């Protein structure tokens, strides 16, 4: 069997503080709820998009294959000229070698 307990003398103060804390918590919750329910501010009107830089880069990108083809053609011409010059030099070197061999054979 339980014996009745007596409440401390300041029990009413404790209850008053609990009640005050609960009231403050409810007030804060209501304020947050109102903040959530408030309509969101409208975003600033978007500025007109400026695609000029994009279009410039796109134009450069579109020209890239043509420029690569042009550069390749220039390099091909330079290599062909170099190959022709090398063949001529080798032909002259061979002619010089034969001439030296003919002179060496006479001596």
C-alpha positions in Angstrom: 0.0 0.0 0.0 1.3 3.4 -0.9 1.6 6.1 1.5 0.5 9.6 0.5 3.3 11.9 -0.3 3.2 15.6 0.3 4.3 17.9 -2.4 7.1 20.3 -1.8 6.2 23.9 -0.7 7.5 25.4 -4.0 5.6 23.0 -6.2 3.3 25.7 -7.5 6.4 27.7 -8.7 7.7 24.6 -10.5 4.4 24.1 -12.2 4.3 27.8 -13.1 7.8 27.6 -14.7 6.8 24.4 -16.6 3.6 26.1 -17.8 5.6 29.2 -18.9 8.2 27.1 -20.8 5.4 25.2 -22.6 3.7 28.4 -23.5 6.9 29.9 -24.9 7.5 26.7 -26.9 3.9 26.8 -28.3 4.4 30.5 -29.2 7.7 29.7 -31.1 6.0 26.8 -32.9 3.1 29.0 -34.0 5.6 31.7 -35.2 7.5 29.1 -37.2 4.3 27.7 -38.7 3.3 31.2 -39.8 6.7 31.7 -41.4 6.2 28.4 -43.3 2.7 29.3 -44.4 3.7 32.7 -45.6 4.0 32.9 -49.4 7.6 32.8 -50.6 8.9 36.1 -51.9 8.9 36.3 -55.6 12.4 36.0 -57.2 13.7 39.0 -59.0 12.7 39.0 -62.6 15.3 37.2 -64.5 17.5 39.3 -66.7 17.5 38.6 -70.4 20.0 35.9 -71.1 23.1 37.0 -73.0 24.2 34.4 -75.5 26.7 36.5 -77.3 29.7 34.9 -75.8 28.2 31.5 -76.3 27.5 32.3 -79.9 31.0 33.6 -80.5 32.5 30.4 -79.0 30.1 28.3 -81.0 31.2 30.1 -84.2 34.9 29.5 -83.3 34.1 25.9 -82.6 32.3 25.5 -85.9 35.3 26.9 -87.7 37.7 24.5 -86.0 37.4 21.6 -88.4 38.0 24.0 -91.4 41.0 25.5 -89.7 42.4 22.1 -88.9 41.9 21.0 -92.5 43.7 24.2 -93.7 46.6 23.7 -91.3 46.8 20.0 -92.3 46.9 21.0 -96.0 49.7 23.5 -95.2 51.7 20.9 -93.3 51.1 18.4 -96.1 52.5 20.9 -98.7 55.5 21.6 -96.5 56.2 17.9 -96.1 55.8 17.3 -99.8 58.2 20.1 -100.6 60.6 18.7 -98.0 60.4 15.3 -99.5 61.0 16.7 -103.0 64.1 18.6 -101.7 65.4 15.5 -100.0 65.0 13.4 -103.2 66.8 16.1 -105.2 69.6 16.2 -102.6 69.9 12.4 -102.5 70.0 12.3 -106.4 72.8 15.0 -106.3 74.6 13.0 -103.6 74.4 9.8 -105.7 75.6 11.7 -108.8 78.5 13.1 -106.7 79.3 9.6 -105.4 79.4 8.1 -108.9 81.6 10.9 -110.1 84.0 10.4 -107.2 84.0 6.7 -107.9 84.7 7.3 -111.6 87.6 9.6 -110.7 88.9 7.1 -108.2 88.7 4.4 -110.8 90.8 6.4 -113.3 93.5 7.0 -110.8 
